[in-house]
Amino acid sequence: MVLSGVGLPMMHTETNLREGPRTDEAVFWLWKQWTNVLRLHNDDVPIVGFT
């Protein structure tokens, strides 16, 4: 949840997904996380990190 008007920076952190039977699950997981960070950035949420 992001409170509008607070103006505090956000750090996006996640735990990686283990590779599954297709061996590309971690790649899709990373793209999903990156897309989430870009969405926050595009919504003017100040992002200070991504791990």
Backbone atoms as SQL, in Angstrom:
CREATE TABLE atoms (id INTEGER PRIMARY KEY, chain TEXT, resi INTEGER, resn TEXT, atom TEXT, x REAL, y REAL, z REAL);
INSERT INTO atoms VALUES
  (1, 'A', 1, 'MET', 'N', 0.838, -1.176, 0.000),
  (2, 'A', 1, 'MET', 'CA', 0.000, 0.000, 0.000),
  (3, 'A', 1, 'MET', 'C', 0.883, 1.239, 0.000),
  (4, 'A', 2, 'VAL', 'N', 0.601, 2.161, -0.845),
  (5, 'A', 2, 'VAL', 'CA', 1.343, 3.418, -0.916),
  (6, 'A', 2, 'VAL', 'C', 0.406, 4.532, -0.480),
  (7, 'A', 3, 'LEU', 'N', 0.823, 5.278, 0.524),
  (8, 'A', 3, 'LEU', 'CA', 0.021, 6.400, 0.988),
  (9, 'A', 3, 'LEU', 'C', 0.364, 7.625, 0.170),
  (10, 'A', 4, 'SER', 'N', -0.610, 8.183, -0.490),
  (11, 'A', 4, 'SER', 'CA', -0.329, 9.349, -1.325),
  (12, 'A', 4, 'SER', 'C', -0.036, 10.546, -0.442),
  (13, 'A', 5, 'GLY', 'N', 0.885, 11.359, -0.910),
  (14, 'A', 5, 'GLY', 'CA', 1.220, 12.578, -0.195),
  (15, 'A', 5, 'GLY', 'C', 2.263, 12.421, 0.884),
  (16, 'A', 6, 'VAL', 'N', 2.681, 11.208, 1.195),
  (17, 'A', 6, 'VAL', 'CA', 3.684, 11.016, 2.236),
  (18, 'A', 6, 'VAL', 'C', 5.046, 11.479, 1.749),
  (19, 'A', 7, 'GLY', 'N', 5.370, 11.173, 0.489),
  (20, 'A', 7, 'GLY', 'CA', 6.610, 11.643, -0.105),
  (21, 'A', 7, 'GLY', 'C', 7.862, 10.914, 0.344),
  (22, 'A', 8, 'LEU', 'N', 7.710, 9.801, 1.025),
  (23, 'A', 8, 'LEU', 'CA', 8.877, 9.043, 1.459),
  (24, 'A', 8, 'LEU', 'C', 9.347, 8.134, 0.334),
  (25, 'A', 9, 'PRO', 'N', 10.669, 7.969, 0.187),
  (26, 'A', 9, 'PRO', 'CA', 11.183, 7.070, -0.850),
  (27, 'A', 9, 'PRO', 'C', 10.885, 5.611, -0.507),
  (28, 'A', 10, 'MET', 'N', 10.861, 4.774, -1.551),
  (29, 'A', 10, 'MET', 'CA', 10.553, 3.367, -1.383),
  (30, 'A', 10, 'MET', 'C', 11.706, 2.512, -1.902),
  (31, 'A', 11, 'MET', 'N', 11.971, 1.434, -1.183),
  (32, 'A', 11, 'MET', 'CA', 12.960, 0.434, -1.607),
  (33, 'A', 11, 'MET', 'C', 12.190, -0.840, -1.907),
  (34, 'A', 12, 'HIS', 'N', 12.317, -1.363, -3.126),
  (35, 'A', 12, 'HIS', 'CA', 11.613, -2.580, -3.536),
  (36, 'A', 12, 'HIS', 'C', 12.540, -3.761, -3.281),
  (37, 'A', 13, 'THR', 'N', 12.104, -4.693, -2.440),
  (38, 'A', 13, 'THR', 'CA', 12.901, -5.889, -2.163),
  (39, 'A', 13, 'THR', 'C', 12.021, -7.124, -2.343),
  (40, 'A', 14, 'GLU', 'N', 12.608, -8.175, -2.836),
  (41, 'A', 14, 'GLU', 'CA', 11.898, -9.433, -3.062),
  (42, 'A', 14, 'GLU', 'C', 12.874, -10.593, -2.874),
  (43, 'A', 15, 'THR', 'N', 12.322, -11.772, -2.717),
  (44, 'A', 15, 'THR', 'CA', 13.114, -12.999, -2.659),
  (45, 'A', 15, 'THR', 'C', 12.932, -13.722, -3.982),
  (46, 'A', 16, 'ASN', 'N', 14.025, -14.181, -4.547),
  (47, 'A', 16, 'ASN', 'CA', 14.002, -14.811, -5.860),
  (48, 'A', 16, 'ASN', 'C', 13.200, -16.111, -5.852),
  (49, 'A', 17, 'LEU', 'N', 12.643, -16.420, -6.999),
  (50, 'A', 17, 'LEU', 'CA', 11.900, -17.655, -7.206),
  (51, 'A', 17, 'LEU', 'C', 12.867, -18.725, -7.716),
  (52, 'A', 18, 'ARG', 'N', 12.784, -19.906, -7.154),
  (53, 'A', 18, 'ARG', 'CA', 13.643, -20.995, -7.615),
  (54, 'A', 18, 'ARG', 'C', 13.278, -21.390, -9.033),
  (55, 'A', 19, 'GLU', 'N', 14.267, -21.865, -9.752),
  (56, 'A', 19, 'GLU', 'CA', 14.011, -22.370, -11.105),
  (57, 'A', 19, 'GLU', 'C', 13.061, -23.548, -11.020),
  (58, 'A', 20, 'GLY', 'N', 12.175, -23.628, -11.945),
  (59, 'A', 20, 'GLY', 'CA', 11.221, -24.723, -11.990),
  (60, 'A', 20, 'GLY', 'C', 11.519, -25.636, -13.166),
  (61, 'A', 21, 'PRO', 'N', 10.556, -26.430, -13.555),
  (62, 'A', 21, 'PRO', 'CA', 10.775, -27.408, -14.620),
  (63, 'A', 21, 'PRO', 'C', 11.033, -26.772, -15.983),
  (64, 'A', 22, 'ARG', 'N', 10.562, -25.525, -16.190),
  (65, 'A', 22, 'ARG', 'CA', 10.797, -24.871, -17.482),
  (66, 'A', 22, 'ARG', 'C', 12.164, -24.195, -17.544),
  (67, 'A', 23, 'THR', 'N', 12.790, -23.987, -16.405),
  (68, 'A', 23, 'THR', 'CA', 14.113, -23.351, -16.231),
  (69, 'A', 23, 'THR', 'C', 14.140, -21.877, -16.599),
  (70, 'A', 24, 'ASP', 'N', 12.982, -21.261, -16.828),
  (71, 'A', 24, 'ASP', 'CA', 12.983, -19.829, -17.115),
  (72, 'A', 24, 'ASP', 'C', 12.099, -19.045, -16.135),
  (73, 'A', 25, 'GLU', 'N', 11.641, -19.699, -15.080),
  (74, 'A', 25, 'GLU', 'CA', 10.754, -19.052, -14.128),
  (75, 'A', 25, 'GLU', 'C', 11.407, -17.847, -13.444),
  (76, 'A', 26, 'ALA', 'N', 12.687, -17.963, -13.120),
  (77, 'A', 26, 'ALA', 'CA', 13.372, -16.853, -12.451),
  (78, 'A', 26, 'ALA', 'C', 13.471, -15.630, -13.363),
  (79, 'A', 27, 'VAL', 'N', 13.627, -15.852, -14.659),
  (80, 'A', 27, 'VAL', 'CA', 13.700, -14.740, -15.606),
  (81, 'A', 27, 'VAL', 'C', 12.369, -14.003, -15.641),
  (82, 'A', 28, 'PHE', 'N', 11.265, -14.745, -15.718),
  (83, 'A', 28, 'PHE', 'CA', 9.945, -14.117, -15.732),
  (84, 'A', 28, 'PHE', 'C', 9.660, -13.414, -14.410),
  (85, 'A', 29, 'TRP', 'N', 10.096, -14.021, -13.296),
  (86, 'A', 29, 'TRP', 'CA', 9.936, -13.402, -11.985),
  (87, 'A', 29, 'TRP', 'C', 10.653, -12.053, -11.952),
  (88, 'A', 30, 'LEU', 'N', 11.890, -12.006, -12.449),
  (89, 'A', 30, 'LEU', 'CA', 12.656, -10.764, -12.431),
  (90, 'A', 30, 'LEU', 'C', 11.989, -9.689, -13.284),
  (91, 'A', 31, 'TRP', 'N', 11.501, -10.055, -14.461),
  (92, 'A', 31, 'TRP', 'CA', 10.796, -9.083, -15.309),
  (93, 'A', 31, 'TRP', 'C', 9.553, -8.546, -14.613),
  (94, 'A', 32, 'LYS', 'N', 8.839, -9.417, -13.902),
  (95, 'A', 32, 'LYS', 'CA', 7.644, -8.973, -13.179),
  (96, 'A', 32, 'LYS', 'C', 8.024, -7.960, -12.095),
  (97, 'A', 33, 'GLN', 'N', 9.091, -8.227, -11.353),
  (98, 'A', 33, 'GLN', 'CA', 9.517, -7.296, -10.312),
  (99, 'A', 33, 'GLN', 'C', 9.955, -5.965, -10.912),
  (100, 'A', 34, 'TRP', 'N', 10.714, -6.023, -12.002),
  (101, 'A', 34, 'TRP', 'CA', 11.171, -4.795, -12.665),
  (102, 'A', 34, 'TRP', 'C', 9.977, -3.977, -13.167),
  (103, 'A', 35, 'THR', 'N', 8.971, -4.660, -13.716),
  (104, 'A', 35, 'THR', 'CA', 7.770, -3.974, -14.188),
  (105, 'A', 35, 'THR', 'C', 7.051, -3.284, -13.032),
  (106, 'A', 36, 'ASN', 'N', 7.014, -3.933, -11.872),
  (107, 'A', 36, 'ASN', 'CA', 6.399, -3.314, -10.696),
  (108, 'A', 36, 'ASN', 'C', 7.128, -2.037, -10.295),
  (109, 'A', 37, 'VAL', 'N', 8.450, -2.064, -10.330),
  (110, 'A', 37, 'VAL', 'CA', 9.237, -0.880, -9.972),
  (111, 'A', 37, 'VAL', 'C', 9.003, 0.234, -10.989),
  (112, 'A', 38, 'LEU', 'N', 8.961, -0.104, -12.260),
  (113, 'A', 38, 'LEU', 'CA', 8.701, 0.912, -13.283),
  (114, 'A', 38, 'LEU', 'C', 7.320, 1.534, -13.113),
  (115, 'A', 39, 'ARG', 'N', 6.349, 0.721, -12.742),
  (116, 'A', 39, 'ARG', 'CA', 5.000, 1.258, -12.522),
  (117, 'A', 39, 'ARG', 'C', 4.997, 2.247, -11.363),
  (118, 'A', 40, 'LEU', 'N', 5.663, 1.890, -10.273),
  (119, 'A', 40, 'LEU', 'CA', 5.767, 2.814, -9.143),
  (120, 'A', 40, 'LEU', 'C', 6.455, 4.108, -9.564),
  (121, 'A', 41, 'HIS', 'N', 7.535, 3.979, -10.304),
  (122, 'A', 41, 'HIS', 'CA', 8.270, 5.153, -10.784),
  (123, 'A', 41, 'HIS', 'C', 7.375, 6.026, -11.668),
  (124, 'A', 42, 'ASN', 'N', 6.634, 5.406, -12.569),
  (125, 'A', 42, 'ASN', 'CA', 5.742, 6.150, -13.459),
  (126, 'A', 42, 'ASN', 'C', 4.592, 6.809, -12.704),
  (127, 'A', 43, 'ASP', 'N', 4.266, 6.275, -11.524),
  (128, 'A', 43, 'ASP', 'CA', 3.238, 6.880, -10.671),
  (129, 'A', 43, 'ASP', 'C', 3.842, 7.900, -9.710),
  (130, 'A', 44, 'ASP', 'N', 5.090, 8.303, -9.989),
  (131, 'A', 44, 'ASP', 'CA', 5.799, 9.329, -9.201),
  (132, 'A', 44, 'ASP', 'C', 6.109, 8.915, -7.765),
  (133, 'A', 45, 'VAL', 'N', 6.232, 7.610, -7.523),
  (134, 'A', 45, 'VAL', 'CA', 6.699, 7.141, -6.216),
  (135, 'A', 45, 'VAL', 'C', 8.227, 7.182, -6.254),
  (136, 'A', 46, 'PRO', 'N', 8.855, 7.877, -5.311),
  (137, 'A', 46, 'PRO', 'CA', 10.325, 7.955, -5.332),
  (138, 'A', 46, 'PRO', 'C', 10.945, 6.602, -4.942),
  (139, 'A', 47, 'ILE', 'N', 11.699, 6.024, -5.866),
  (140, 'A', 47, 'ILE', 'CA', 12.343, 4.723, -5.665),
  (141, 'A', 47, 'ILE', 'C', 13.820, 4.949, -5.376),
  (142, 'A', 48, 'VAL', 'N', 14.306, 4.384, -4.263),
  (143, 'A', 48, 'VAL', 'CA', 15.720, 4.540, -3.918),
  (144, 'A', 48, 'VAL', 'C', 16.503, 3.249, -4.098),
  (145, 'A', 49, 'GLY', 'N', 15.824, 2.139, -4.368),
  (146, 'A', 49, 'GLY', 'CA', 16.560, 0.897, -4.542),
  (147, 'A', 49, 'GLY', 'C', 15.681, -0.232, -5.029),
  (148, 'A', 50, 'PHE', 'N', 16.342, -1.236, -5.573),
  (149, 'A', 50, 'PHE', 'CA', 15.685, -2.429, -6.086),
  (150, 'A', 50, 'PHE', 'C', 16.621, -3.592, -5.857),
  (151, 'A', 51, 'THR', 'N', 16.199, -4.529, -5.015),
  (152, 'A', 51, 'THR', 'CA', 17.035, -5.715, -4.763),
  (153, 'A', 51, 'THR', 'C', 16.221, -6.960, -4.934);
